[in-house]
Structures are given as structure tokens and as C-alpha cells.
Amino acid sequence: MTRLQKFVEQGTDVEPGRTAYAFSQDKLPPPGENLEWNAVPSFNAGDEVLRNPDLKDLFMTAITEGVAILAPPTAEGAVIGGGLSKSER
């Protein structure tokens, strides 16, 4: 698939994890413990940017670096340079 896709770490009995934006699932880092990456088929990058213009920089990171990772909303420091959370650096 040649469009930007959204993936969410999900598992049973576990809060959702990170959100990733990439052109293919093979660009994603390994999922967290007891989680797996799931594509969000209804995702549309244009619609998302219109709703939240702050995502533009994150999407540009995904385009230039192959993937951008957004930490879970409850984690400190949602995004670090390059789209990687502190734990992934």
C-alpha cells in the first residue's frame, strides 16, 4: 500500500499502546509486551490533519524517516524528535 497508514498497539485486557504512522507494517518497531500492531483501515491522513493540524509534523517524520511513533496518551512526553518515544531511543 502506498499511502500513509495508522497502526495502534492493542492486546487483550491491556490498554492500547503506542500509535504509529508508516507506509507499511514492516517499518514498525516490535510491539510492546502482550500487544500487537493493528492497522486502522478507516484512517485518512488528510482528514486527520484537518481535524488536528499538529499532526502535520508527525506525518512529515513518517514520510522522511519511514515511521513516526506517538506514545500512549498517558505516557510522559508524547513525541520525541524523530517520532520515537524516550523508551525507544
N, C-alpha and C positions, 0 to 999 in steps of 0.2 A: 504494500500500500504506500502511496507516495504523498500522503497528507499527514499533517501533524496529528498525532493521536494522544489521547489521555489514558493513563493507566493508574489504577488505585490498588494499593496493597490491601488485601482482605483475607480474612480467615474466619473459621467458625469460633464463636464465643470470644472473639477478640475485637477490640475497637479497630476501625480502619487505620491503616498506617499512612505511609507517605503517598503523595501523588506525583506521578512522573509524566512528562511530556516528551515524546520521541516519535520518530518516523517509523520505527519498528521495535518490536518487543525484544529483539536480540541486543539492543543498545542499553537495556535496563540493567542496573546492578542486581545482585542476588536479593530476593525478598527477605524481609525480616523473619525471625523465628515464628513458625506456625502461621505464616502468611504466604500468599501467592499474588502475583500481579494479574489483575483483570482489566481488560480493555473496557472503556466506556463507549459503547457504539453510538450513542446519541451526541457525543461531543462534536462541536463545531467551533473551531478556533475563532472565526470571525464573530460569531455570536457572543462568545465568551469575552473577547476584547471589548465589544460594545457594552457589555454589562459591567466589565471591570477593566478599565484601561491600564491598571497597574500590571496586568498580566503580559503586556507587550514586551517588557524587558525579559521576562521569564521565557516567553516564546522565542525571542531572539537568541537566548542562550541555547535553547533546544536546537535551533536551526544551525547555529555556528559550531556547537560542541557535540551535537548528536543526541543529547538528552539534558533535561533540566529536572531537578528533583525538588519538590516542595515538601518540607517536613510536615508532620501532622499538626493540625491547628493547636493542639495542646502542648506541643514542644516549644522550647525556647528558640528564638531566632529562626523564624520560618524558612528563610532562604539565605544562604551564604554565597559569596561570589562563585560563579560557575554553576550555580544551581545545586550545589552539594551541601547537605546539612553538615554540621560540625562532626558528627559521628562517622561520616563517610570520607572525611579528609584524612 
